[in-house]
Amino acid sequence: MENLVSLYLDGCESLKNLPSSIHLLEALTNLSVNDCSRLEELPEIFESMGRLKSLWLNATAMKELPSLISHLVGLKTLSLDMCKNLKFLPNISALKCLETLSLSECGQIEKVPCLAGLSSLVELNLSSCCNLLQIPEDIGFLSLLCNLSLKRSKIVSIPASIKNLSELYHLDLTDCASLELLPELPPFLHYLYATNCVSLSKVELASRNLIEDGWNKPDNVQVFDFSGCLELDPESCSCIMADAQIRIQHMAKLARKQSPSVTICFPGNEIPDLFAHRTEGSCLTMKLSSGWCNDRFLGFALCVVAEIKGRALEDFRLQCGLKINDGNFQKYDSPCLWYGTRYVDSNHTLIWYDHAFHHQTRKEIKSGYHTDEISIDFYSINAFDFVYSWEVTKCGICLLYAYSDNDEDEEEEEDNNDNEEEVKE
């Protein structure tokens, strides 16, 4: 037995404790007691268990962890999901190798201990910790943290130090009903879900720093969802729109190497100034100058204002009908996906760019003879292709073009053509 590497006791509902002799299993690297619903405590942890890499204690009756858990110096995964009786964690700052810490649905947890020592932590899951009131300020020291979930917690604010998390990639704040303020966030964040944060009034976004710092961590998809955040002040909505413009411009620039997309959703009833071509209603017809579909053309940025009246909006997408000159409408999928808000009764602005949509339409446009006019009709469908009854009240289009500092004709062309938004390369 001394050579045992993995021990799985999942679902042993009668198991109340583990033998103290478990420390003799010096080769043990994986220990799982998930769903051992009567297991209340672990035996004393000895230094001999330093090879343990994964410890799964999900859905146990655990009330606390041994104070000497710091002996598990090689631990990479610690999972305590659905431990309903767990009230607090001991000091775990000595777990320098820990990469994943998950406390999802630990309803009695009100705070987490010092995090500064967790220098290898990549994922921190505190979702559905319904009594969690605060996050320690030292979270800003988690330099490798990529994924942070705080959804359905009671946090009122997020530490300002979060802006130091340069590797943070995914932040989920869904249904944080008490959250009032979002401080400046890390500039390279790609997924932000603040869906149904009904008390959120102020947001600071740092995408302006992307140009200064260099966007050296591009990703194919970006989603920023503020749907259901009906208390956002006008300044915050303007900040979100400015952030959307910078992200769309940059992602369009990447289109020649990747197939990127950006989606931003927030409460609002205006089409941003970026979209020079705009109209009331769900259909827009746009006159185009000669040579508009040239080699610098990167695609369309699209925007709609949707009037929503108490509809369930789980898993829907917008579709576009594209008509060239006097031809027929051709249906194209748009990647404007929206998963979060369940019930709302307000207008929302949705902004998106997707190179795949551009790729779909470009071939059709190229086949048109002297294309000088396009029309786009927006409508929504759910996963089963049923058209929703909510209404697109406004829509807008922006044509995106690559820009080169070495092209002496660019500025003159920009003056003569207001169809396009230049994307500096």
C-alpha positions in Angstrom: 0.0 0.0 0.0 2.9 2.4 0.5 3.2 2.8 -3.2 -0.5 3.8 -3.7 -0.7 6.8 -5.9 -4.5 7.5 -6.1 -7.3 6.8 -3.6 -10.9 7.5 -4.7 -13.6 7.0 -2.0 -16.3 9.0 -3.8 -19.9 8.3 -2.7 -19.1 6.4 0.5 -22.1 7.8 2.4 -21.3 5.9 5.6 -17.7 7.1 5.8 -17.3 9.3 8.9 -13.5 9.7 9.1 -10.3 8.6 7.4 -7.8 6.5 9.3 -4.9 8.5 10.9 -2.5 6.0 9.2 -3.2 7.6 5.9 -0.1 9.6 6.3 1.9 6.4 5.8 0.9 6.5 2.1 3.9 8.7 1.2 3.4 8.1 -2.6 -0.2 9.3 -2.5 -0.8 12.1 -5.1 -4.6 12.1 -5.5 -7.2 11.8 -2.8 -10.9 12.1 -3.5 -13.7 11.7 -1.0 -16.4 13.6 -3.0 -20.0 13.0 -1.9 -19.0 11.3 1.4 -21.8 13.2 3.0 -21.0 12.2 6.6 -17.3 12.9 6.5 -16.8 15.8 8.9 -13.0 16.1 9.3 -9.7 15.0 8.0 -7.0 13.3 10.2 -3.9 15.3 11.2 -1.7 16.1 8.2 1.9 15.2 8.4 4.9 16.4 6.4 5.1 12.9 4.8 2.1 13.7 2.7 4.0 16.4 0.8 3.6 14.6 -2.5 -0.2 15.0 -2.5 -1.2 17.1 -5.6 -5.0 16.9 -5.7 -7.5 16.9 -2.8 -11.2 16.7 -3.6 -13.6 17.1 -0.7 -16.7 18.2 -2.6 -20.1 17.7 -0.9 -18.8 16.4 2.4 -19.8 17.5 5.9 -16.5 19.1 6.5 -16.7 22.0 9.0 -13.0 23.0 8.9 -9.7 21.9 7.5 -6.7 20.8 9.6 -4.5 23.8 10.6 -1.5 21.8 9.3 -2.7 21.7 5.8 0.3 23.9 5.1 2.3 20.6 5.1 0.8 19.8 1.7 3.5 21.8 0.0 3.0 20.0 -3.4 -0.8 20.5 -3.5 -2.0 21.8 -6.9 -5.8 21.4 -6.6 -8.0 21.9 -3.5 -11.7 21.5 -4.1 -14.4 22.0 -1.4 -17.4 22.6 -3.6 -20.8 22.2 -1.9 -19.4 21.9 1.6 -22.5 23.4 3.3 -21.0 23.2 6.8 -17.7 24.8 6.0 -17.4 28.2 7.8 -13.8 29.3 7.3 -10.4 28.2 5.9 -7.2 28.1 7.9 -4.2 30.0 6.6 -3.3 28.4 3.3 -0.7 30.9 2.2 2.1 28.3 2.4 0.6 26.3 -0.5 2.9 27.8 -3.1 2.1 25.2 -5.7 -1.7 25.5 -5.5 -3.1 26.2 -8.9 -6.9 25.7 -8.3 -8.9 26.6 -5.3 -12.7 25.9 -5.5 -15.2 26.8 -2.8 -18.4 26.9 -5.0 -21.6 26.7 -3.0 -20.0 26.9 0.4 -22.9 28.9 1.8 -21.5 29.7 5.2 -18.2 31.1 4.1 -18.1 34.9 4.8 -14.5 35.6 4.0 -11.4 33.9 2.6 -8.0 34.0 4.3 -4.9 35.7 3.1 -4.2 34.9 -0.6 -0.9 36.6 -1.1 1.3 33.5 -0.7 -0.6 31.5 -3.4 1.9 32.5 -6.1 0.9 29.7 -8.5 -2.9 30.1 -8.3 -4.6 30.1 -11.7 -8.2 29.6 -10.8 -10.2 30.8 -7.9 -13.9 29.7 -7.8 -16.0 31.4 -5.1 -19.3 31.1 -7.0 -22.5 30.8 -5.0 -20.9 31.5 -1.7 -24.0 33.3 -0.8 -22.7 34.9 2.4 -19.3 36.0 1.1 -19.1 39.7 1.9 -15.5 40.6 0.8 -12.4 39.7 -1.0 -9.0 40.3 0.6 -7.1 43.3 -0.8 -4.1 41.0 -1.3 -5.8 39.3 -4.2 -3.7 41.7 -6.3 -0.6 39.6 -5.6 -2.0 36.6 -7.5 0.1 37.3 -10.5 -0.9 34.1 -12.4 -4.6 34.2 -11.7 -6.6 33.7 -15.0 -10.1 32.7 -13.9 -12.0 34.4 -11.0 -15.7 33.5 -10.3 -17.6 35.5 -7.6 -21.1 35.0 -9.1 -24.0 34.9 -6.7 -22.0 36.2 -3.7 -22.8 39.2 -1.5 -19.8 41.3 -2.2 -20.4 45.0 -2.3 -17.1 46.0 -3.9 -14.0 44.5 -5.5 -10.5 45.5 -4.2 -8.8 48.1 -6.3 -5.7 45.8 -6.4 -7.6 43.6 -9.0 -6.1 45.9 -11.7 -2.7 44.3 -11.0 -3.9 40.9 -12.1 -2.2 41.1 -15.5 -3.1 37.5 -16.4 -6.8 37.7 -15.5 -8.7 36.4 -18.4 -12.2 35.5 -17.2 -14.2 37.4 -14.4 -17.7 36.2 -13.5 -19.8 38.5 -11.4 -23.2 37.2 -12.5 -26.0 37.9 -10.0 -23.9 39.7 -7.5 -26.9 41.7 -6.4 -25.1 43.8 -3.8 -22.1 44.8 -6.0 -22.1 48.6 -6.3 -18.8 49.5 -7.9 -16.4 47.9 -10.4 -12.9 49.5 -10.0 -10.4 49.6 -12.8 -10.0 46.1 -14.2 -7.0 44.4 -15.7 -6.6 45.7 -19.3 -6.3 42.3 -20.9 -9.5 40.8 -19.5 -11.4 39.0 -22.3 -14.6 37.8 -20.5 -16.5 39.9 -18.1 -19.9 38.7 -16.9 -21.6 41.3 -14.7 -25.1 40.1 -15.7 -27.9 41.1 -13.3 -25.7 43.1 -10.9 -28.8 45.1 -10.1 -27.0 47.5 -7.7 -24.0 48.2 -9.9 -23.8 51.9 -10.6 -20.2 52.7 -11.5 -17.8 50.9 -13.8 -14.2 51.7 -14.7 -12.6 50.0 -17.7 -8.9 50.3 -18.7 -8.9 49.4 -22.4 -7.4 52.8 -23.0 -4.2 51.3 -21.6 -4.2 48.6 -24.3 -2.8 51.0 -26.8 -0.1 52.3 -24.4 0.9 48.9 -23.1 0.5 46.9 -26.2 -2.1 44.2 -26.6 0.2 41.2 -26.6 -2.3 38.6 -25.5 -5.0 38.6 -28.2 -7.8 36.1 -28.1 -10.4 35.2 -30.8 -13.4 36.0 -28.6 -14.2 38.8 -26.1 -17.5 39.2 -24.2 -18.4 42.0 -21.9 -22.0 41.6 -20.5 -23.7 44.2 -18.3 -27.2 43.1 -19.2 -29.7 43.7 -16.4 -27.4 46.4 -14.7 -30.1 49.0 -14.8 -28.5 51.3 -12.2 -25.4 52.1 -14.3 -24.8 55.9 -14.4 -24.4 57.7 -17.7 -20.6 58.1 -17.2 -20.2 54.3 -16.8 -22.3 53.6 -19.9 -20.1 56.1 -21.8 -17.0 54.3 -20.5 -18.4 50.9 -21.7 -19.1 52.4 -25.2 -15.6 53.8 -25.4 -14.1 50.5 -24.3 -16.2 48.7 -26.9 -14.8 51.0 -29.7 -11.2 50.3 -28.7 -11.7 46.6 -28.5 -13.5 46.4 -31.8 -10.8 48.5 -33.5 -8.1 46.3 -32.1 -9.8 43.0 -32.9 -10.5 44.1 -36.4 -6.8 44.7 -36.8 -6.2 41.1 -35.8 -8.6 39.8 -38.4 -5.9 39.2 -41.0 -4.3 36.6 -38.7 -7.2 35.3 -36.7 -11.1 35.2 -36.8 -11.8 37.4 -33.7 -15.2 38.5 -32.3 -16.2 41.0 -29.6 -19.6 41.3 -27.9 -20.6 44.0 -25.5 -24.1 44.4 -23.9 -25.3 47.0 -21.4 -28.5 48.9 -20.6 -29.0 51.8 -22.9 -31.1 53.3 -25.7 -28.6 55.0 -27.9 -26.3 54.0 -30.8 -22.7 55.1 -30.0 -21.1 57.8 -32.2 -18.7 55.1 -33.7 -21.6 54.0 -35.9 -21.9 56.9 -38.4 -24.6 55.0 -40.2 -27.6 54.6 -37.9 -31.4 54.7 -38.1 -34.6 54.1 -36.2 -36.0 50.6 -36.5 -34.4 47.2 -37.4 -33.4 47.8 -41.0 -30.7 50.1 -42.3 -29.9 50.9 -45.9 -26.5 52.5 -46.6 -25.1 54.1 -49.7 -21.4 53.3 -50.4 -18.7 55.1 -52.2 -16.8 53.5 -55.0 -13.9 51.3 -53.9 -15.3 50.8 -50.5 -14.7 47.0 -50.4 -10.9 47.2 -51.0 -8.0 45.2 -49.6 -8.0 47.3 -46.4 -11.6 46.5 -45.6 -11.8 44.5 -42.3 -15.5 44.1 -41.9 -18.6 45.5 -40.2 -19.1 46.6 -36.6 -22.8 46.3 -35.8 -25.0 47.8 -33.1 -28.7 47.5 -32.1 -30.9 48.9 -29.4 -33.3 46.2 -28.3 -36.6 46.9 -26.4 -37.2 44.0 -24.1 -40.3 43.5 -22.1 -40.0 40.8 -19.5 -38.8 38.1 -21.9 -36.7 35.1 -21.0 -33.5 35.7 -22.9 -31.6 32.5 -22.4 -29.3 31.5 -25.3 -30.4 33.7 -28.2 -28.6 35.3 -31.1 -29.2 38.0 -33.6 -29.4 37.3 -37.3 -28.9 39.7 -40.1 -30.4 39.8 -43.6 -28.1 41.4 -46.1 -29.3 42.8 -49.3 -26.9 44.1 -52.0 -28.2 46.8 -54.4 -31.7 45.7 -55.4 -31.1 42.0 -54.8 -32.8 39.7 -52.3 -32.1 39.5 -48.6 -29.6 36.7 -47.7 -29.7 35.4 -44.2 -26.4 35.4 -42.2 -25.8 34.3 -38.6 -24.4 37.0 -36.4 -22.3 35.9 -33.4 -24.0 38.3 -31.0 -24.8 35.7 -28.4 -26.4 36.7 -25.1 -26.9 34.0 -22.4 -27.3 35.8 -19.1 -30.3 37.9 -18.4 -33.4 35.9 -17.5 -36.0 38.6 -17.2 -35.6 42.3 -17.9 -37.9 45.2 -18.7 -35.7 47.8 -20.3 -33.8 48.8 -23.4 -30.3 47.3 -24.0 -27.5 48.3 -26.4 -25.6 45.4 -28.0 -22.4 46.1 -29.9 -20.4 43.4 -31.7 -17.8 42.7 -34.4 -17.1 39.3 -35.8 -14.7 38.5 -38.6 -16.6 35.3 -39.5 -19.6 37.4 -40.4 -17.4 39.6 -42.6 -16.0 36.4 -44.2 -19.6 35.2 -44.9 -20.7 38.5 -46.5 -17.5 39.5 -48.3 -17.9 36.7 -50.9 -21.5 37.8 -51.5 -20.5 41.4 -51.8 -17.6 40.6 -54.2 -20.0 38.8 -56.5 -22.2 41.9 -56.7 -21.6 44.1 -59.8 -20.8 47.7 -58.8 -22.1 47.3 -55.3 -23.0 50.8 -54.1 -25.8 50.0 -51.5 -26.3 47.5 -48.8 -29.3 46.9 -46.5 -29.1 45.0 -43.2 -32.2 43.7 -41.3 -31.7 42.6 -37.7 -33.9 40.1 -35.9 -33.4 37.7 -33.0 -33.8 34.0 -32.7 -33.3 31.5 -29.9 -31.5 28.1 -30.0 -34.5 26.6 -31.7 -34.7 29.2 -34.4 -37.8 30.8 -33.0 -38.1 34.5 -33.6 -38.5 36.5 -30.4 -41.2 39.1 -30.1 -38.9 41.7 -28.6 -38.1 44.6 -30.9 -35.0 46.1 -32.4 -35.7 49.8 -32.2 -32.5 51.3 -33.5 -29.5 49.9 -35.4 -26.2 51.1 -36.7 -23.3 50.0 -38.9 -19.6 51.0 -39.0 -17.2 49.9 -41.7 -13.7 49.1 -40.4 -10.5 49.7 -42.4 -6.9 49.0 -41.8 -4.7 52.1 -41.5 -1.0 52.5 -42.1 1.2 55.4 -41.0 3.2 55.0 -44.2 0.2 55.4 -46.5 0.3 59.1 -47.5 -3.1 58.9 -49.1 -5.0 57.8 -46.0 -5.8 61.2 -44.5 -7.1 62.6 -47.8 -9.2 59.5 -48.3 -10.6 59.7 -44.8 -11.7 63.2 -45.4 -13.5 62.1 -48.6 -15.2 59.0 -47.2 -17.2 59.1 -44.0 -18.3 55.4 -44.3 -15.2 54.1 -42.6 -13.5 53.9 -39.2 -9.7 53.7 -39.5 -8.0 50.9 -37.5 -4.4 51.9 -36.9 -1.9 49.0 -37.4 
